Amino acid sequence: MAIYKILYWQEIPTQIKVEDDDDDLTVMLDDRFMKLIDILAAKRGLQDADDYLAQWKWSEEAEREGSALEVAEEKEAIAQYGSADSGASLGDILGAALKARDKVVKKPE
């Protein structure tokens, strides 16, 4: 049994931490996720360091059958490529992020 958690900037995953009795692993996701975060931060007006940093959150810890390595590989694959069950693609993930951005209440100018 392994325990894992995922680091997000708003809704975008960037890192996975997984541990079991034998291993403690950290998986950094592909650089394209950080590029997407930079784009969204600019579009959402979150370029001030404090505002930007406040968007980072860890998910709740969760348990999953398998070794830390197996869980890390599975979670990385789902984050990078989406779930075969859900049919998610990076385009779907980006589309959802942009829709969420559009729901953000904009300050009057």
C-alpha positions as CSV (number, residue, x, y, z in Angstrom):
1,M,0.0,0.0,0.0
2,A,1.3,3.4,-0.9
3,I,0.3,6.9,0.2
4,Y,0.4,9.7,-2.4
5,K,-0.4,13.4,-2.7
6,I,-0.3,15.8,-5.7
7,L,1.0,19.4,-5.7
8,Y,-1.2,21.8,-7.8
9,W,-1.1,25.3,-8.9
10,Q,-4.8,26.0,-8.9
11,E,-6.1,23.1,-11.0
12,I,-2.8,22.2,-12.7
13,P,-0.8,19.3,-11.3
14,T,3.0,19.7,-11.1
15,Q,4.4,17.2,-8.7
16,I,3.5,13.8,-7.2
17,K,4.9,12.5,-3.9
18,V,4.4,8.8,-3.1
19,E,5.7,6.8,-0.2
20,D,5.5,3.2,1.1
21,D,7.5,1.2,3.6
22,D,10.4,1.0,1.2
23,D,10.5,4.2,-0.9
24,D,9.8,7.9,-0.7
25,L,9.5,9.2,-4.3
26,T,8.9,12.6,-5.9
27,V,7.9,12.8,-9.5
28,M,8.1,16.2,-11.3
29,L,5.6,16.4,-14.2
30,D,6.6,17.5,-17.7
31,D,7.8,21.1,-18.2
32,R,4.6,21.8,-20.3
33,F,2.6,22.0,-17.1
34,M,4.8,24.8,-15.7
35,K,4.5,26.6,-19.1
36,L,0.7,26.3,-18.8
37,I,0.9,27.7,-15.3
38,D,2.9,30.7,-16.5
39,I,0.4,31.3,-19.2
40,L,-2.6,31.0,-16.9
41,A,-0.9,33.1,-14.2
42,A,-0.4,35.9,-16.7
43,K,-4.0,35.7,-18.0
44,R,-5.4,35.6,-14.5
45,G,-3.4,38.5,-13.3
46,L,-1.5,36.5,-10.7
47,Q,2.1,37.7,-11.5
48,D,2.7,39.3,-8.1
49,A,4.9,36.8,-6.1
50,D,2.5,36.5,-3.1
51,D,-0.6,36.0,-5.3
52,Y,1.3,33.5,-7.5
53,L,2.6,31.5,-4.5
54,A,-0.7,31.5,-2.8
55,Q,-2.1,29.3,-5.6
56,W,0.1,26.3,-4.7
57,K,-1.8,23.6,-2.7
58,W,-1.2,19.9,-1.9
59,S,-4.1,17.5,-2.4
60,E,-5.3,15.4,0.5
61,E,-3.2,12.2,1.0
62,A,-4.7,9.1,-0.5
63,E,-3.9,5.4,-0.3
64,R,-3.5,3.2,-3.3
65,E,-2.7,-0.5,-3.8
66,G,0.8,-1.2,-5.1
67,S,4.3,0.0,-4.4
68,A,5.4,3.6,-4.3
69,L,7.0,3.2,-7.7
70,E,3.9,1.6,-9.3
71,V,1.6,4.3,-7.9
72,A,4.0,7.1,-8.9
73,E,4.1,5.8,-12.5
74,E,0.4,5.4,-12.6
75,K,-0.3,8.9,-11.2
76,E,2.3,10.4,-13.5
77,A,0.8,8.8,-16.6
78,I,-2.7,10.0,-15.7
79,A,-1.5,13.5,-15.0
80,Q,0.6,13.6,-18.2
81,Y,-1.8,12.0,-20.6
82,G,-5.2,11.8,-18.9
83,S,-7.1,8.7,-18.0
84,A,-8.2,6.2,-20.6
85,D,-11.3,5.7,-18.6
86,S,-12.2,9.4,-18.7
87,G,-10.9,10.0,-22.2
88,A,-9.1,13.1,-21.0
89,S,-6.3,14.6,-23.1
90,L,-4.0,17.5,-22.5
91,G,-6.4,19.5,-24.8
92,D,-9.3,18.5,-22.5
93,I,-7.3,19.5,-19.4
94,L,-6.3,22.9,-21.0
95,G,-9.9,23.5,-22.1
96,A,-11.1,22.9,-18.6
97,A,-8.5,25.2,-17.2
98,L,-9.4,27.9,-19.6
99,K,-13.1,27.5,-18.8
100,A,-12.3,27.8,-15.1
101,R,-10.4,30.9,-15.8
102,D,-13.4,32.4,-17.6
103,K,-15.4,31.8,-14.4
104,V,-13.0,33.9,-12.3
105,V,-14.7,37.1,-11.3
106,K,-12.8,40.0,-12.8
107,K,-12.1,43.2,-10.9
108,P,-13.7,46.3,-12.3
109,E,-11.1,48.5,-14.0
